[in-house]
Amino acid sequence: MALPKTIFDADGNVKDYEKSFPLLLAHAKERDPIAQSLVGYCYLKGLGVRKNRLEARRWLRDAASQGDVDAMSNLGLMLEIGDGSSTNRRQALHWYGKAAENGSSFAQVNLGLMYLSGRRANHTLGLHWLRKAARKHDARAMLNLGIAYLRGDGVAKSPKSAERYFKRAAELGDEDAKVYLSQHGR
């Protein structure tokens, strides 16, 4: 049983979470991974229902285990930052990795950033995932590649390459890239 299209706007976003939540929950209980992902997101953000991190994690995990890429990304984020509960870097990498392999540029950027940081940084993997997202015109990926070239993180320091990435990110509307350009551009 598919979710009714009437609950979504033209961009595919839920129009009214408060009105739609009971319907989403009913579909989620029927094991619809999209509904489970949306219910998890509702619990995570308090949209149409009271915030509940445990319920969010449960529904996101159910949807992610059925292959929902948005749920994988959101679960990775919850596990990375904790969001009211404990963090788990290994599990965050796992879920970001699954979402990144399935094409999520959000997960590719976050996975790349996780690999670039921490005690056991892996610049090769970090840059790989950022470049993959940048090829999809992801401004956050371009910004972070610019920072890597500016600092020489895993690549030869290159202000020229950094500026090129900052310009591309700024053209896509990234405000931080505009700041970097004003400070480090020519």
N, C-alpha and C positions, 0 to 999 in steps of 0.2 A: 504494500500500500504506500504509494508515493505521497510526499507532502504536497498539499494544495499550493498551486502557484500563486494564489491570491494573497498569501501571507508575505510574499516578497515584492519589493519594488523593482523597477526596471533594471537596476544594477545588481539584482540578486540578493539584496540585503533584507533582513526581516523588517517589515514596516513598523510593527508595534509589538514589542516583546511582551508587554503585560497581557495583551489580548491573545497573543500567539503561544505563550508558554504552555498552557494546558494541552493544546494540540501537539506541540513539539514533544512534550513529555509522553503523551499517549503513543506517539510514533516511536519515540526512543525506547519505550518499554517493549515495543514490537521488534526491537533489534535493528531499526533503521539507522545506519551509521551516520548519515547526515544529520538526522534529528538528534542522535546521541551527542554528536559534536556540538550542535547548537545548544543543547541543554547544558552540556559541560561549560560552554562559554557563558551562558546565562548565569549559572551558579558562580562562575569565576568572577564575573563583572557585576553581579547583582542586577541583572536586566530581567524585569518581570518576576523576579523571585529574590529572596534574601540571599546575600552572598554566603557561600558554603564551600570552602576549599576542598573538603573531603568529597563532597558530592561532585564538584567540578572534576577532580582528579579521577573519580570512579567512572563518570560518563565519558570523559576524554579518553581514558585508557580503553574502555569498551569500543569506542569508535575507532581509535587508532589501531587496535588489534584486528579490526575488520578492514583496515587499509585507508581510512579517511585521512588524507594528507593534512588538512587544517587541524584536525585533532592531534596528529603527531607533532605538528609545530607548536601548538599551544601547550601540549603536555611537556615537550622539551623545554619550553620557556618556564613553565611552572617548576620543573625539576631543577632548572639552572638557577633561578633566582629565589626559589623557596616559596615566595608568595604566600606567606602565612604559615608555611610548614617547612620541614627540613629540605635542604638542597641535596641533590644527588647528581654530581657531575657525570659519572659514568652513564647513568640512565638518560640524562639530558643529551649527551653525545649520541646515545643509541637512537632516541626518538628523532632528534634533529637529523641524524644520518639517514634514517628511513625516509623522512619527509624530503630531504635534500635530493636523495636518489630518485624520488618520485617527482622532482621538478620544482619544489617550493623554493622560490628565491629568498623568501623570508628565512627559511630554515638554512639555506645555503650560506647566507650572510652570518647568521648566528653561529652556525657550526664553524665557519671560517674564523670568526672572532674568538670562539672558545679555543680553537687550535692555536691561535696566535698568542693566547695568554696562558697564565697558569705556570705552575712549577715545571711541568713537562710540555712546554710549547713545541709544536710541530709546525714550523713556518711553511714547509712545503705543502702540507695538507690545508693549512689555513688559507694560503694564497690561492691554492687550487679552487677551493669553494668560493672565495670572493670573486675570482675571475669568472667562474661559471655564472654567478649571479650578475656580474657586470655585463656579460654578453647578452643578458636579458634586459639590459638597460635599468638595472636596479641602482638607484642613486646612492643608497647606503653602502653598497658594495664598492662603488666607484670612490666614494669619500674615503672609505677605509683602505682601499688600495693606494689612494693618494697619500694618506698618512704613512702607510708602510714605506712608500718610496721616499717620502720626506725624511723619515727617521732611519731608513736603511734596515727595516725589520724583515729579515729573510730575503731581501733583494739588495742589489747595489744601490746606495743612496743616489737619488736622481731627482733634483728639484724640478727638472724639465718634465719628467714623467709624472711627478706629483701634481704639477700644475695642470697637465693635460687631464688627469683624472678629476681634479677639483673642478675644472671648467665643465667637464661633461656632467658631473653631479649637480653643479650649480644650474646648468641649463635645464636639468630635470626638476629644479625647484628646491634642492637641498640647501637650507639656510646655513648649516655648518660649513658646507663647502664654500659658500660665498665669503664667510668669515676667513677661512683658510686662504682663499684667493686674495683677499684684501691684505692679509698679513704676509703671504709668501709668494704671491704672483708677481709677475713683472709689470 
